[in-house]
Amino acid sequence: MSADTEIYAIRYGRSSRKRSESFIGGDPHDGPMAMAYYVWLIRRGEEAIVVDTGFDRDVATQRNREFLICPGEALAKLGVAADKVETVILTHLHYDHAGNHHLFPNARFHVQAAEMAYSTGPWMTHKHLRAGYGADDVKVMIDRLFADRLVFHEGRSEVVPGVEVIHMGGHCAGLQAVIVATARGPIVLASDSAVFYEGMENGRAFPAAFHVGDELKGYRTLLKLAGGADRVIPGHDVRVMARYPEVVEGIAWRVDGRPREDEIDGPPREDEGAN
Ligand SMILES: [Zn+2]
């Protein structure tokens, strides 16, 4: 994948928390911090790779999140039939990234070996670390494993030409980011290795962290891999929707172009129109 590769952020849910709950150490400006829940689509011609599978309506209710659209329905709006997708990358197995098990019956699921070990081993005896996981999301991975539908990655490796995954750690033990070769150079889908732009830009950790040091180190790795913050797509930041062109109203944004600066960073510069 490269010159004709398109990447979309698909927002399927949302919630709000306080800024003080969004960064370790709290925040002096304690206003609300909106969170968007995304899955991502990488497309080149007929080839479609889905990154993460989101949660469903029931899980949204249990966890007090707002459910906007089934990720499968959102993909259909972009012309992708979920049951035809052959490659799904799971950045990690948290409930908001690894649900909707019914959606991709013909896909193989790419995951870090470390994430399977983490989510099925002794760390899960700690309630704090277990809280982000749904047992069903972990169990279905075992079923997929025995059905030959899991592909394990360790460290950095290729999924298809032009799409690589890389182990990031920090947020959980086996998180992976996705590096996509595009006409603009590498775009990095950080998922929760950078929950918000702000954390990455200011070196602040998100409270749901397995290893704070690895999370902070990971921000630097992301910036190095992408060659700059304008080629990193964070996991839950609502600013993604302000910075990139909307292609399906309220649902999908195309994120492989150059981002425009949003109001937080001042007015757009002349050379930074969205493409
Ligand atoms: Zn998440």
Boltz pocket constraint, residues with backbone or C-beta under 6 A from the ligand:
constraints:
  - pocket:
      binder: B
      contacts: [[A, 94], [A, 96], [A, 97], [A, 192], [A, 235], [A, 236]]
      max_distance: 6.0
